[in-house]
Amino acid sequence: MATVKKSTKNNTGGGQACWPGFKRVPGTEAGSKGSCAPKARKTGAEKRADSRAAAASKREKGFE
């Protein structure tokens, strides 16, 4: 029997994902105003991961 490993990434289902440090608001359309809200609490590891993700996103878009 094969085991299926689930992804730990938060996939919003084809729409635009929220910025690092933000989470999707249930019942809103992806990419619309108010569809993402800041996370209430973050650990040090989450803050570092969000910072790295934001930096990588800027590098991909060409902002330096």
C-alpha positions in Angstrom: 0.0 0.0 0.0 1.5 3.3 -1.1 1.3 6.3 1.3 0.5 9.7 -0.1 2.3 12.6 1.4 0.3 15.8 1.7 1.9 19.1 1.0 2.4 21.4 4.0 2.0 24.5 1.8 -1.2 26.5 2.0 -2.7 26.2 -1.4 -5.6 28.6 -2.0 -6.9 26.7 -5.0 -5.5 28.4 -8.1 -6.0 31.9 -7.0 -3.5 34.4 -5.9 -1.7 33.5 -2.7 -1.3 35.9 0.2 1.9 37.7 1.0 4.3 36.1 3.5 3.0 36.8 7.0 -0.6 36.9 5.9 -3.4 34.3 5.7 -6.5 33.9 3.6 -9.8 35.2 4.9 -12.5 32.5 4.6 -15.3 33.3 2.3 -13.5 35.9 0.2 -12.4 35.7 -3.5 -8.7 35.2 -4.0 -7.0 38.5 -5.0 -9.9 40.7 -4.0 -9.6 43.5 -1.4 -9.7 42.1 2.1 -9.0 38.5 1.0 -5.8 38.3 3.1 -5.3 39.4 6.7 -2.1 39.5 8.9 -1.4 36.4 10.9 -2.2 37.0 14.6 0.9 35.4 16.1 4.1 34.2 14.7 7.0 32.3 16.1 10.6 33.3 15.4 10.9 30.6 12.8 7.8 31.7 11.0 9.0 35.3 10.9 12.4 34.2 9.4 10.6 32.0 6.9 8.2 34.8 5.9 11.2 37.2 5.5 13.0 34.7 3.3 9.9 34.1 1.2 9.4 37.8 0.7 13.0 38.3 -0.3 12.8 35.4 -2.8 9.7 36.8 -4.3 11.3 40.2 -4.8 14.3 38.6 -6.5 12.0 36.7 -8.9 10.3 39.9 -9.9 13.5 41.8 -10.4 13.3 44.2 -7.4 16.7 44.6 -5.8 
